[in-house]
């Protein structure tokens, strides 16, 4: 997977991206929807999960690089998630806090949506978003997704309400 937009490059991460991921996943402001910043082991597990997904499914969260500066600013991509025991393709995104409010999440999520429809022949793609995460809900809406429902996701010993957004090809 390699995706390019006007301002961004999205490409697979590798084992050397641990420090980059720490800059996102260990920031409590970025990780507020997860109710905690990640530990070293959780970051390692997150990275390994993406590497496994690339190998097994040829999809996963991708590193987002700002073309203008070659800076690694976030991650966005397509993963397989579970909604009430049903596996779905999901667009997910997390960005370094200093790069919020620049349209990068919307730009990269739209590119992933197009990639899913045009390259992977996926007919419907989802975003699963914490009920309190209005900014991510707005990204989903900006790329044409609509609200489809809600469910409780048990994570980190907490029951968390999540909203389901999706768009069809």
VMD Tcl script that builds the backbone (N, CA, C; Angstrom):
set m [mol new atoms 507]
animate dup $m
set s [atomselect $m all]
$s set {name element resname resid chain x y z} {
  {N N UNK 1 A 0.839 -1.186 0.000}
  {CA C UNK 1 A 0.000 0.000 0.000}
  {C C UNK 1 A 0.878 1.240 0.000}
  {N N UNK 2 A 0.606 2.110 -0.922}
  {CA C UNK 2 A 1.251 3.404 -1.019}
  {C C UNK 2 A 0.211 4.345 -1.609}
  {N N UNK 3 A -0.035 5.449 -0.931}
  {CA C UNK 3 A -1.039 6.405 -1.379}
  {C C UNK 3 A -0.415 7.793 -1.348}
  {N N UNK 4 A -0.686 8.561 -2.385}
  {CA C UNK 4 A -0.165 9.920 -2.447}
  {C C UNK 4 A -1.313 10.883 -2.702}
  {N N UNK 5 A -1.317 11.998 -1.974}
  {CA C UNK 5 A -2.289 13.067 -2.184}
  {C C UNK 5 A -1.516 14.336 -2.540}
  {N N UNK 6 A -2.217 15.424 -2.640}
  {CA C UNK 6 A -1.576 16.691 -2.978}
  {C C UNK 6 A -0.487 17.060 -1.962}
  {N N UNK 7 A -0.781 16.843 -0.673}
  {CA C UNK 7 A 0.163 17.266 0.371}
  {C C UNK 7 A 0.834 16.129 1.129}
  {N N UNK 8 A 0.344 14.894 0.938}
  {CA C UNK 8 A 0.743 13.799 1.823}
  {C C UNK 8 A 1.206 12.561 1.070}
  {N N UNK 9 A 2.037 11.787 1.740}
  {CA C UNK 9 A 2.396 10.435 1.307}
  {C C UNK 9 A 2.000 9.493 2.435}
  {N N UNK 10 A 1.308 8.422 2.095}
  {CA C UNK 10 A 0.942 7.394 3.059}
  {C C UNK 10 A 1.639 6.111 2.638}
  {N N UNK 11 A 2.428 5.558 3.553}
  {CA C UNK 11 A 3.150 4.337 3.216}
  {C C UNK 11 A 3.264 3.440 4.446}
  {N N UNK 12 A 3.554 2.176 4.177}
  {CA C UNK 12 A 3.662 1.191 5.244}
  {C C UNK 12 A 4.755 1.586 6.236}
  {N N UNK 13 A 4.469 1.281 7.492}
  {CA C UNK 13 A 5.472 1.452 8.531}
  {C C UNK 13 A 6.373 0.226 8.533}
  {N N UNK 14 A 7.504 0.365 9.208}
  {CA C UNK 14 A 8.371 -0.791 9.419}
  {C C UNK 14 A 8.823 -0.794 10.877}
  {N N UNK 15 A 9.609 -1.776 11.233}
  {CA C UNK 15 A 10.013 -1.969 12.625}
  {C C UNK 15 A 10.745 -0.748 13.189}
  {N N UNK 16 A 11.316 0.082 12.327}
  {CA C UNK 16 A 12.044 1.278 12.767}
  {C C UNK 16 A 11.123 2.444 13.115}
  {N N UNK 17 A 9.826 2.270 12.977}
  {CA C UNK 17 A 8.881 3.360 13.250}
  {C C UNK 17 A 8.373 3.385 14.690}
  {N N UNK 18 A 9.029 2.658 15.571}
  {CA C UNK 18 A 8.613 2.622 16.974}
  {C C UNK 18 A 8.627 4.024 17.598}
  {N N UNK 19 A 9.731 4.757 17.444}
  {CA C UNK 19 A 9.828 6.091 18.060}
  {C C UNK 19 A 8.782 7.042 17.488}
  {N N UNK 20 A 8.564 6.956 16.175}
  {CA C UNK 20 A 7.521 7.771 15.550}
  {C C UNK 20 A 6.167 7.469 16.188}
  {N N UNK 21 A 5.832 6.181 16.348}
  {CA C UNK 21 A 4.552 5.819 16.951}
  {C C UNK 21 A 4.463 6.272 18.402}
  {N N UNK 22 A 5.573 6.221 19.118}
  {CA C UNK 22 A 5.570 6.709 20.507}
  {C C UNK 22 A 5.151 8.169 20.577}
  {N N UNK 23 A 5.576 8.958 19.583}
  {CA C UNK 23 A 5.242 10.389 19.586}
  {C C UNK 23 A 3.742 10.629 19.447}
  {N N UNK 24 A 3.019 9.640 18.981}
  {CA C UNK 24 A 1.558 9.743 18.862}
  {C C UNK 24 A 0.877 9.006 20.012}
  {N N UNK 25 A 1.194 7.731 20.144}
  {CA C UNK 25 A 0.443 6.847 21.036}
  {C C UNK 25 A 0.732 7.064 22.518}
  {N N UNK 26 A 1.836 7.731 22.838}
  {CA C UNK 26 A 2.157 8.003 24.241}
  {C C UNK 26 A 1.688 9.392 24.683}
  {N N UNK 27 A 1.060 10.128 23.780}
  {CA C UNK 27 A 0.568 11.467 24.094}
  {C C UNK 27 A -0.865 11.355 24.615}
  {N N UNK 28 A -1.107 11.684 25.893}
  {CA C UNK 28 A -2.462 11.553 26.445}
  {C C UNK 28 A -3.492 12.442 25.755}
  {N N UNK 29 A -3.082 13.580 25.202}
  {CA C UNK 29 A -4.027 14.444 24.493}
  {C C UNK 29 A -4.502 13.796 23.198}
  {N N UNK 30 A -3.597 13.112 22.500}
  {CA C UNK 30 A -3.959 12.418 21.270}
  {C C UNK 30 A -4.818 11.190 21.591}
  {N N UNK 31 A -4.488 10.530 22.679}
  {CA C UNK 31 A -5.110 9.247 23.001}
  {C C UNK 31 A -6.312 9.372 23.937}
  {N N UNK 32 A -6.901 10.547 24.040}
  {CA C UNK 32 A -8.002 10.746 24.979}
  {C C UNK 32 A -9.183 9.818 24.719}
  {N N UNK 33 A -9.449 9.476 23.483}
  {CA C UNK 33 A -10.575 8.598 23.180}
  {C C UNK 33 A -10.307 7.157 23.632}
  {N N UNK 34 A -9.041 6.834 23.841}
  {CA C UNK 34 A -8.660 5.508 24.334}
  {C C UNK 34 A -8.591 5.471 25.860}
  {N N UNK 35 A -8.772 6.618 26.491}
  {CA C UNK 35 A -8.756 6.757 27.950}
  {C C UNK 35 A -7.375 6.570 28.569}
  {N N UNK 36 A -6.330 6.480 27.767}
  {CA C UNK 36 A -4.975 6.385 28.313}
  {C C UNK 36 A -3.937 6.496 27.203}
  {N N UNK 37 A -2.811 7.041 27.580}
  {CA C UNK 37 A -1.664 7.006 26.677}
  {C C UNK 37 A -1.063 5.605 26.751}
  {N N UNK 38 A -0.470 5.165 25.667}
  {CA C UNK 38 A 0.045 3.801 25.592}
  {C C UNK 38 A 1.382 3.655 26.330}
  {N N UNK 39 A 1.606 2.468 26.825}
  {CA C UNK 39 A 2.889 2.089 27.404}
  {C C UNK 39 A 3.832 1.664 26.273}
  {N N UNK 40 A 5.087 1.452 26.607}
  {CA C UNK 40 A 6.048 0.960 25.614}
  {C C UNK 40 A 5.569 -0.342 24.985}
  {N N UNK 41 A 5.096 -1.261 25.808}
  {CA C UNK 41 A 4.638 -2.554 25.295}
  {C C UNK 41 A 3.418 -2.415 24.396}
  {N N UNK 42 A 2.519 -1.493 24.735}
  {CA C UNK 42 A 1.339 -1.279 23.896}
  {C C UNK 42 A 1.723 -0.681 22.541}
  {N N UNK 43 A 2.705 0.204 22.526}
  {CA C UNK 43 A 3.183 0.773 21.259}
  {C C UNK 43 A 3.809 -0.338 20.411}
  {N N UNK 44 A 4.634 -1.171 21.027}
  {CA C UNK 44 A 5.258 -2.287 20.304}
  {C C UNK 44 A 4.188 -3.218 19.730}
  {N N UNK 45 A 3.167 -3.504 20.508}
  {CA C UNK 45 A 2.081 -4.374 20.056}
  {C C UNK 45 A 1.315 -3.738 18.905}
  {N N UNK 46 A 1.053 -2.435 18.995}
  {CA C UNK 46 A 0.355 -1.693 17.939}
  {C C UNK 46 A 1.129 -1.777 16.627}
  {N N UNK 47 A 2.435 -1.548 16.707}
  {CA C UNK 47 A 3.271 -1.614 15.512}
  {C C UNK 47 A 3.279 -3.036 14.944}
  {N N UNK 48 A 3.426 -4.026 15.794}
  {CA C UNK 48 A 3.458 -5.406 15.320}
  {C C UNK 48 A 2.129 -5.788 14.677}
  {N N UNK 49 A 1.041 -5.285 15.223}
  {CA C UNK 49 A -0.279 -5.563 14.641}
  {C C UNK 49 A -0.364 -5.017 13.214}
  {N N UNK 50 A 0.186 -3.827 12.988}
  {CA C UNK 50 A 0.170 -3.251 11.636}
  {C C UNK 50 A 1.056 -4.062 10.691}
  {N N UNK 51 A 2.234 -4.440 11.160}
  {CA C UNK 51 A 3.139 -5.232 10.328}
  {C C UNK 51 A 2.500 -6.567 9.958}
  {N N UNK 52 A 1.822 -7.193 10.924}
  {CA C UNK 52 A 1.122 -8.451 10.649}
  {C C UNK 52 A -0.006 -8.238 9.646}
  {N N UNK 53 A -0.727 -7.132 9.787}
  {CA C UNK 53 A -1.839 -6.846 8.885}
  {C C UNK 53 A -1.354 -6.621 7.453}
  {N N UNK 54 A -0.225 -5.944 7.300}
  {CA C UNK 54 A 0.338 -5.765 5.958}
  {C C UNK 54 A 0.602 -7.129 5.316}
  {N N UNK 55 A 1.193 -8.023 6.104}
  {CA C UNK 55 A 1.567 -9.341 5.596}
  {C C UNK 55 A 0.336 -10.207 5.314}
  {N N UNK 56 A -0.626 -10.213 6.246}
  {CA C UNK 56 A -1.783 -11.109 6.134}
  {C C UNK 56 A -2.874 -10.584 5.208}
  {N N UNK 57 A -3.090 -9.268 5.194}
  {CA C UNK 57 A -4.239 -8.692 4.474}
  {C C UNK 57 A -3.853 -7.626 3.444}
  {N N UNK 58 A -2.591 -7.227 3.424}
  {CA C UNK 58 A -2.105 -6.165 2.560}
  {C C UNK 58 A -2.795 -4.821 2.829}
  {N N UNK 59 A -3.230 -4.637 4.060}
  {CA C UNK 59 A -3.799 -3.366 4.517}
  {C C UNK 59 A -3.292 -3.114 5.937}
  {N N UNK 60 A -3.522 -1.924 6.438}
  {CA C UNK 60 A -3.152 -1.562 7.799}
  {C C UNK 60 A -3.033 -0.055 7.898}
  {N N UNK 61 A -2.737 0.423 9.093}
  {CA C UNK 61 A -2.503 1.846 9.256}
  {C C UNK 61 A -1.167 2.194 8.611}
  {N N UNK 62 A -1.156 3.292 7.903}
  {CA C UNK 62 A 0.027 3.745 7.181}
  {C C UNK 62 A 0.596 4.996 7.838}
  {N N UNK 63 A 1.895 5.159 7.708}
  {CA C UNK 63 A 2.538 6.375 8.191}
  {C C UNK 63 A 2.189 7.501 7.225}
  {N N UNK 64 A 1.796 8.643 7.761}
  {CA C UNK 64 A 1.465 9.810 6.945}
  {C C UNK 64 A 2.630 10.791 7.029}
  {N N UNK 65 A 3.122 11.151 5.844}
  {CA C UNK 65 A 4.285 12.033 5.739}
  {C C UNK 65 A 3.878 13.294 4.991}
  {N N UNK 66 A 4.243 14.431 5.549}
  {CA C UNK 66 A 3.980 15.723 4.912}
  {C C UNK 66 A 5.020 15.928 3.809}
  {N N UNK 67 A 4.563 16.020 2.569}
  {CA C UNK 67 A 5.477 16.140 1.424}
  {C C UNK 67 A 6.409 17.345 1.553}
  {N N UNK 68 A 5.857 18.467 1.963}
  {CA C UNK 68 A 6.606 19.724 1.992}
  {C C UNK 68 A 7.859 19.653 2.863}
  {N N UNK 69 A 7.764 18.925 3.993}
  {CA C UNK 69 A 8.883 18.886 4.943}
  {C C UNK 69 A 9.447 17.484 5.160}
  {N N UNK 70 A 8.787 16.469 4.601}
  {CA C UNK 70 A 9.147 15.060 4.804}
  {C C UNK 70 A 8.975 14.629 6.269}
  {N N UNK 71 A 8.161 15.382 7.016}
  {CA C UNK 71 A 7.933 15.076 8.427}
  {C C UNK 71 A 6.834 14.022 8.569}
  {N N UNK 72 A 7.034 13.103 9.491}
  {CA C UNK 72 A 6.057 12.065 9.813}
  {C C UNK 72 A 5.037 12.688 10.763}
  {N N UNK 73 A 3.788 12.813 10.310}
  {CA C UNK 73 A 2.809 13.592 11.076}
  {C C UNK 73 A 1.673 12.770 11.676}
  {N N UNK 74 A 1.511 11.532 11.242}
  {CA C UNK 74 A 0.414 10.738 11.775}
  {C C UNK 74 A 0.307 9.394 11.098}
  {N N UNK 75 A -0.815 8.755 11.329}
  {CA C UNK 75 A -1.091 7.480 10.684}
  {C C UNK 75 A -2.544 7.443 10.260}
  {N N UNK 76 A -2.779 6.795 9.141}
  {CA C UNK 76 A -4.120 6.649 8.603}
  {C C UNK 76 A -4.104 5.420 7.709}
  {N N UNK 77 A -5.181 4.683 7.708}
  {CA C UNK 77 A -5.220 3.521 6.841}
  {C C UNK 77 A -6.476 2.709 7.012}
  {N N UNK 78 A -6.438 1.525 6.439}
  {CA C UNK 78 A -7.581 0.622 6.421}
  {C C UNK 78 A -7.236 -0.595 7.260}
  {N N UNK 79 A -8.093 -0.907 8.199}
  {CA C UNK 79 A -7.910 -2.069 9.056}
  {C C UNK 79 A -9.190 -2.902 9.053}
  {N N UNK 80 A -9.086 -4.085 9.590}
  {CA C UNK 80 A -10.263 -4.936 9.779}
  {C C UNK 80 A -10.659 -4.833 11.245}
  {N N UNK 81 A -11.900 -4.445 11.482}
  {CA C UNK 81 A -12.402 -4.272 12.842}
  {C C UNK 81 A -13.651 -5.128 13.045}
  {N N UNK 82 A -14.061 -5.203 14.291}
  {CA C UNK 82 A -15.199 -6.015 14.662}
  {C C UNK 82 A -16.312 -5.114 15.206}
  {N N UNK 83 A -17.495 -5.200 14.593}
  {CA C UNK 83 A -18.679 -4.503 15.107}
  {C C UNK 83 A -19.718 -5.575 15.417}
  {N N UNK 84 A -19.974 -5.780 16.697}
  {CA C UNK 84 A -20.976 -6.771 17.112}
  {C C UNK 84 A -20.784 -8.111 16.403}
  {N N UNK 85 A -19.560 -8.630 16.448}
  {CA C UNK 85 A -19.199 -9.931 15.872}
  {C C UNK 85 A -19.236 -9.974 14.347}
  {N N UNK 86 A -19.239 -8.815 13.705}
  {CA C UNK 86 A -19.153 -8.748 12.249}
  {C C UNK 86 A -17.859 -8.028 11.878}
  {N N UNK 87 A -17.056 -8.645 11.022}
  {CA C UNK 87 A -15.799 -8.033 10.569}
  {C C UNK 87 A -16.095 -7.032 9.458}
  {N N UNK 88 A -15.518 -5.826 9.591}
  {CA C UNK 88 A -15.706 -4.767 8.600}
  {C C UNK 88 A -14.358 -4.113 8.307}
  {N N UNK 89 A -14.272 -3.467 7.156}
  {CA C UNK 89 A -13.111 -2.658 6.825}
  {C C UNK 89 A -13.332 -1.261 7.394}
  {N N UNK 90 A -12.314 -0.748 8.056}
  {CA C UNK 90 A -12.446 0.549 8.707}
  {C C UNK 90 A -11.304 1.475 8.313}
  {N N UNK 91 A -11.625 2.747 8.140}
  {CA C UNK 91 A -10.617 3.790 8.003}
  {C C UNK 91 A -10.375 4.361 9.392}
  {N N UNK 92 A -9.123 4.317 9.814}
  {CA C UNK 92 A -8.743 4.881 11.105}
  {C C UNK 92 A -7.656 5.916 10.914}
  {N N UNK 93 A -7.539 6.839 11.859}
  {CA C UNK 93 A -6.552 7.906 11.746}
  {C C UNK 93 A -6.197 8.443 13.118}
  {N N UNK 94 A -4.926 8.736 13.300}
  {CA C UNK 94 A -4.394 9.378 14.499}
  {C C UNK 94 A -3.231 10.258 14.063}
  {N N UNK 95 A -3.223 11.497 14.511}
  {CA C UNK 95 A -2.182 12.438 14.106}
  {C C UNK 95 A -1.525 13.083 15.312}
  {N N UNK 96 A -0.259 13.462 15.130}
  {CA C UNK 96 A 0.432 14.220 16.161}
  {C C UNK 96 A -0.379 15.481 16.441}
  {N N UNK 97 A -0.431 15.836 17.690}
  {CA C UNK 97 A -1.269 16.955 18.124}
  {C C UNK 97 A -0.946 18.261 17.404}
  {N N UNK 98 A 0.312 18.525 17.132}
  {CA C UNK 98 A 0.694 19.790 16.500}
  {C C UNK 98 A 0.245 19.893 15.046}
  {N N UNK 99 A -0.275 18.781 14.492}
  {CA C UNK 99 A -0.737 18.800 13.103}
  {C C UNK 99 A -2.256 18.742 12.988}
  {N N UNK 100 A -2.952 18.851 14.101}
  {CA C UNK 100 A -4.408 18.904 14.071}
  {C C UNK 100 A -4.860 20.219 13.416}
  {N N UNK 101 A -6.072 20.217 12.895}
  {CA C UNK 101 A -6.739 21.411 12.338}
  {C C UNK 101 A -6.093 21.930 11.057}
  {N N UNK 102 A -5.474 21.027 10.293}
  {CA C UNK 102 A -4.902 21.400 9.004}
  {C C UNK 102 A -5.526 20.627 7.845}
  {N N UNK 103 A -6.511 19.796 8.140}
  {CA C UNK 103 A -7.167 19.016 7.098}
  {C C UNK 103 A -6.429 17.748 6.706}
  {N N UNK 104 A -5.364 17.396 7.425}
  {CA C UNK 104 A -4.589 16.209 7.059}
  {C C UNK 104 A -5.366 14.914 7.291}
  {N N UNK 105 A -6.127 14.849 8.369}
  {CA C UNK 105 A -6.926 13.643 8.633}
  {C C UNK 105 A -7.967 13.457 7.536}
  {N N UNK 106 A -8.634 14.524 7.165}
  {CA C UNK 106 A -9.647 14.443 6.112}
  {C C UNK 106 A -9.008 14.059 4.779}
  {N N UNK 107 A -7.901 14.683 4.440}
  {CA C UNK 107 A -7.225 14.400 3.170}
  {C C UNK 107 A -6.760 12.943 3.097}
  {N N UNK 108 A -6.161 12.468 4.170}
  {CA C UNK 108 A -5.663 11.086 4.149}
  {C C UNK 108 A -6.810 10.077 4.228}
  {N N UNK 109 A -7.847 10.362 5.005}
  {CA C UNK 109 A -8.992 9.449 5.099}
  {C C UNK 109 A -9.731 9.363 3.764}
  {N N UNK 110 A -9.878 10.492 3.081}
  {CA C UNK 110 A -10.525 10.483 1.754}
  {C C UNK 110 A -9.711 9.655 0.773}
  {N N UNK 111 A -8.387 9.779 0.839}
  {CA C UNK 111 A -7.527 8.995 -0.049}
  {C C UNK 111 A -7.638 7.502 0.261}
  {N N UNK 112 A -7.739 7.152 1.523}
  {CA C UNK 112 A -7.905 5.740 1.907}
  {C C UNK 112 A -9.263 5.208 1.452}
  {N N UNK 113 A -10.282 6.040 1.547}
  {CA C UNK 113 A -11.613 5.639 1.058}
  {C C UNK 113 A -11.550 5.340 -0.437}
  {N N UNK 114 A -10.951 6.231 -1.197}
  {CA C UNK 114 A -10.821 6.022 -2.644}
  {C C UNK 114 A -9.993 4.774 -2.944}
  {N N UNK 115 A -8.935 4.563 -2.190}
  {CA C UNK 115 A -8.094 3.385 -2.381}
  {C C UNK 115 A -8.901 2.110 -2.108}
  {N N UNK 116 A -9.694 2.118 -1.052}
  {CA C UNK 116 A -10.514 0.945 -0.717}
  {C C UNK 116 A -11.496 0.623 -1.830}
  {N N UNK 117 A -12.155 1.633 -2.362}
  {CA C UNK 117 A -13.151 1.422 -3.408}
  {C C UNK 117 A -12.509 1.064 -4.752}
  {N N UNK 118 A -11.435 1.741 -5.107}
  {CA C UNK 118 A -10.852 1.592 -6.446}
  {C C UNK 118 A -9.783 0.516 -6.564}
  {N N UNK 119 A -9.052 0.245 -5.488}
  {CA C UNK 119 A -7.953 -0.714 -5.560}
  {C C UNK 119 A -8.248 -2.029 -4.855}
  {N N UNK 120 A -9.067 -1.981 -3.818}
  {CA C UNK 120 A -9.363 -3.186 -3.042}
  {C C UNK 120 A -10.742 -3.746 -3.339}
  {N N UNK 121 A -11.522 -3.017 -4.138}
  {CA C UNK 121 A -12.882 -3.432 -4.498}
  {C C UNK 121 A -13.757 -3.688 -3.269}
  {N N UNK 122 A -13.585 -2.866 -2.264}
  {CA C UNK 122 A -14.430 -2.915 -1.070}
  {C C UNK 122 A -15.692 -2.121 -1.365}
  {N N UNK 123 A -16.841 -2.671 -1.037}
  {CA C UNK 123 A -18.113 -2.010 -1.353}
  {C C UNK 123 A -18.612 -1.059 -0.273}
  {N N UNK 124 A -18.204 -1.287 0.981}
  {CA C UNK 124 A -18.600 -0.396 2.071}
  {C C UNK 124 A -17.441 -0.310 3.048}
  {N N UNK 125 A -17.157 0.905 3.484}
  {CA C UNK 125 A -16.081 1.113 4.446}
  {C C UNK 125 A -16.624 1.916 5.623}
  {N N UNK 126 A -16.103 1.625 6.791}
  {CA C UNK 126 A -16.617 2.162 8.042}
  {C C UNK 126 A -15.576 3.009 8.752}
  {N N UNK 127 A -16.023 3.804 9.696}
  {CA C UNK 127 A -15.185 4.391 10.733}
  {C C UNK 127 A -15.925 4.194 12.046}
  {N N UNK 128 A -15.217 3.678 13.013}
  {CA C UNK 128 A -15.768 3.408 14.345}
  {C C UNK 128 A -15.148 4.445 15.275}
  {N N UNK 129 A -15.991 5.303 15.841}
  {CA C UNK 129 A -15.480 6.494 16.523}
  {C C UNK 129 A -16.131 6.636 17.888}
  {N N UNK 130 A -15.340 6.885 18.883}
  {CA C UNK 130 A -15.819 7.103 20.239}
  {C C UNK 130 A -16.851 8.235 20.233}
  {N N UNK 131 A -17.884 8.082 21.025}
  {CA C UNK 131 A -18.967 9.064 21.055}
  {C C UNK 131 A -18.500 10.451 21.447}
  {N N UNK 132 A -17.427 10.543 22.195}
  {CA C UNK 132 A -16.916 11.835 22.666}
  {C C UNK 132 A -15.938 12.485 21.681}
  {N N UNK 133 A -15.601 11.778 20.611}
  {CA C UNK 133 A -14.576 12.257 19.680}
  {C C UNK 133 A -15.228 12.983 18.497}
  {N N UNK 134 A -15.680 14.184 18.758}
  {CA C UNK 134 A -16.388 14.980 17.740}
  {C C UNK 134 A -15.504 15.308 16.534}
  {N N UNK 135 A -14.213 15.546 16.770}
  {CA C UNK 135 A -13.315 15.893 15.665}
  {C C UNK 135 A -13.221 14.748 14.656}
  {N N UNK 136 A -13.084 13.525 15.145}
  {CA C UNK 136 A -13.020 12.378 14.236}
  {C C UNK 136 A -14.363 12.118 13.568}
  {N N UNK 137 A -15.446 12.368 14.275}
  {CA C UNK 137 A -16.772 12.236 13.659}
  {C C UNK 137 A -16.903 13.218 12.498}
  {N N UNK 138 A -16.381 14.421 12.677}
  {CA C UNK 138 A -16.448 15.418 11.607}
  {C C UNK 138 A -15.614 15.007 10.399}
  {N N UNK 139 A -14.472 14.357 10.631}
  {CA C UNK 139 A -13.665 13.854 9.517}
  {C C UNK 139 A -14.482 12.836 8.724}
  {N N UNK 140 A -15.108 11.902 9.421}
  {CA C UNK 140 A -15.932 10.887 8.745}
  {C C UNK 140 A -17.028 11.543 7.907}
  {N N UNK 141 A -17.675 12.539 8.455}
  {CA C UNK 141 A -18.740 13.247 7.717}
  {C C UNK 141 A -18.173 13.979 6.497}
  {N N UNK 142 A -17.003 14.590 6.651}
  {CA C UNK 142 A -16.406 15.340 5.535}
  {C C UNK 142 A -16.027 14.439 4.359}
  {N N UNK 143 A -15.774 13.159 4.609}
  {CA C UNK 143 A -15.448 12.267 3.497}
  {C C UNK 143 A -16.688 11.515 2.994}
  {N N UNK 144 A -17.867 11.977 3.443}
  {CA C UNK 144 A -19.119 11.451 2.909}
  {C C UNK 144 A -19.761 10.338 3.707}
  {N N UNK 145 A -19.188 9.986 4.838}
  {CA C UNK 145 A -19.780 8.935 5.659}
  {C C UNK 145 A -21.001 9.451 6.399}
  {N N UNK 146 A -21.917 8.537 6.673}
  {CA C UNK 146 A -23.105 8.879 7.446}
  {C C UNK 146 A -23.198 7.982 8.670}
  {N N UNK 147 A -23.874 8.481 9.671}
  {CA C UNK 147 A -24.073 7.760 10.926}
  {C C UNK 147 A -24.952 6.544 10.675}
  {N N UNK 148 A -24.498 5.368 11.147}
  {CA C UNK 148 A -25.246 4.118 10.927}
  {C C UNK 148 A -25.725 3.473 12.211}
  {N N UNK 149 A -25.203 3.881 13.351}
  {CA C UNK 149 A -25.612 3.264 14.608}
  {C C UNK 149 A -24.540 3.431 15.667}
  {N N UNK 150 A -24.705 2.666 16.726}
  {CA C UNK 150 A -23.766 2.748 17.843}
  {C C UNK 150 A -23.660 1.380 18.501}
  {N N UNK 151 A -22.582 1.190 19.228}
  {CA C UNK 151 A -22.403 -0.035 19.989}
  {C C UNK 151 A -21.420 0.224 21.117}
  {N N UNK 152 A -21.415 -0.666 22.078}
  {CA C UNK 152 A -20.496 -0.564 23.208}
  {C C UNK 152 A -19.276 -1.426 22.912}
  {N N UNK 153 A -18.126 -0.813 23.053}
  {CA C UNK 153 A -16.857 -1.514 22.860}
  {C C UNK 153 A -16.175 -1.569 24.222}
  {N N UNK 154 A -15.810 -2.763 24.639}
  {CA C UNK 154 A -15.122 -2.935 25.922}
  {C C UNK 154 A -13.623 -2.845 25.672}
  {N N UNK 155 A -13.008 -1.817 26.233}
  {CA C UNK 155 A -11.591 -1.593 26.014}
  {C C UNK 155 A -10.965 -1.041 27.282}
  {N N UNK 156 A -9.834 -1.590 27.641}
  {CA C UNK 156 A -9.080 -1.105 28.791}
  {C C UNK 156 A -9.940 -1.108 30.059}
  {N N UNK 157 A -10.724 -2.167 30.208}
  {CA C UNK 157 A -11.619 -2.371 31.362}
  {C C UNK 157 A -12.716 -1.315 31.470}
  {N N UNK 158 A -13.065 -0.709 30.342}
  {CA C UNK 158 A -14.112 0.312 30.331}
  {C C UNK 158 A -15.076 0.003 29.190}
  {N N UNK 159 A -16.359 0.154 29.452}
  {CA C UNK 159 A -17.353 0.082 28.379}
  {C C UNK 159 A -17.449 1.464 27.742}
  {N N UNK 160 A -17.163 1.529 26.429}
  {CA C UNK 160 A -17.120 2.811 25.725}
  {C C UNK 160 A -18.122 2.808 24.580}
  {N N UNK 161 A -18.974 3.813 24.571}
  {CA C UNK 161 A -19.918 3.979 23.465}
  {C C UNK 161 A -19.162 4.443 22.225}
  {N N UNK 162 A -19.403 3.763 21.107}
  {CA C UNK 162 A -18.799 4.115 19.821}
  {C C UNK 162 A -19.895 4.319 18.783}
  {N N UNK 163 A -19.678 5.286 17.924}
  {CA C UNK 163 A -20.591 5.533 16.807}
  {C C UNK 163 A -20.035 4.848 15.558}
  {N N UNK 164 A -20.935 4.380 14.732}
  {CA C UNK 164 A -20.583 3.708 13.486}
  {C C UNK 164 A -20.935 4.641 12.334}
  {N N UNK 165 A -19.949 4.937 11.508}
  {CA C UNK 165 A -20.151 5.704 10.287}
  {C C UNK 165 A -19.744 4.810 9.121}
  {N N UNK 166 A -20.388 4.995 7.964}
  {CA C UNK 166 A -19.956 4.242 6.794}
  {C C UNK 166 A -20.345 4.967 5.511}
  {N N UNK 167 A -19.755 4.472 4.435}
  {CA C UNK 167 A -20.079 4.954 3.092}
  {C C UNK 167 A -19.940 3.777 2.150}
  {N N UNK 168 A -20.836 3.710 1.179}
  {CA C UNK 168 A -20.803 2.656 0.166}
  {C C UNK 168 A -20.175 3.194 -1.112}
  {N N UNK 169 A -19.616 2.265 -1.868}
  {CA C UNK 169 A -18.997 2.597 -3.145}
  {C C UNK 169 A -20.016 3.181 -4.094}
}
mol reanalyze $m
mol bondsrecalc $m
mol representation Tube
mol addrep $m
